[in-house]
Amino acid sequence: MTDSNLSKIRPKLRTQGNITGNFGKSKVKAGSSLNDLGGSGSIGITQDEYLSRLHYAYDNTEDLKVKQFIYNEIRKIYIQRGMW
């Protein structure tokens, strides 16, 4: 039987490198990077204008996926306003 080097391998304590708690990835701050974009926080139109644009787009599109998206957006606004 030959002598193996496996018995000579010692486990090394982790005393070097970054401390992570994120499965090997560096720790990062929570939140969206989109918050750093700047601006006044307004998209330039009111919710009523957005709603009227959604109604117009719903009436003028043929794409079923787009219609479903628009329907869900209109529904969210109406639920938020307590009108649904």
N, C-alpha and C positions, 0 to 999 in steps of 0.2 A: 504494500500500500504506500502511495506517495504522500509526502507531507503537503498539506494544503495551507495556503496563505489566509484562508477565511478565518481561521481562529485568531489571527494576528490583527484583524481589522477591529478597531475600537470605534464605538459611536462617538461622534464629535458633538459637544454642546454647541448650541447655536448662540454664539456670542458676537457674530458679525452680520452685517447686512441690515436692511430696513426691517423695522417691526411692522408687520402687516396683520390685519385681522379681517382681511377681505379676500380670503382664499388665494393668497399670493400676489394679488394686485395691490398697488399702493392705495392708501386711504385717500379718499376725496371728500370734499364738502358735499353735503346734500343740497338738492335744489337743481333747478334747470339752468343751463348756461344761457338760455334765451333771455333770462332776466337781466343780463348784462348788455343787452343791445342798445339801450338808451331810448330816447324819445320821451314823449309826454305820457305814454301809456294808453293813449287813445288811438283807435284805428281810423278815425276820421269820419265815421258815420254813426248815427244813432241806431239803437236796436229796432226802431220803427222803420228806418230806411233799409236796414238789413232784412227785415221781415218782408218788406214790399219787394225787394230784389229776389228773395227766395220764392215768393209767390209767382213773380214774373218768370223766373227760371224754370219753375215746376211746370208752368203752363206751356213753355216753349221748348222743352227738351223731349227727345224720343228715347234716350238711354235709360234703361230700367234701373241700373245701379245709381245713376245720378238722381233719378226721381226718388229712390229709396233714401238716399242721403239727405236730400232736401226735405222730404217728408219728416224724417227723424229730427232735423234741425228745427223745423217749424213746430213740431210737437214739443220739443224741449222748451222752446220759448213760451208756448202757450201753457205748459205745465208750470213753468216758473212764475208766470203771471196769474195762475189760478183760473185759467179760462178753459182748461181741458176737461 
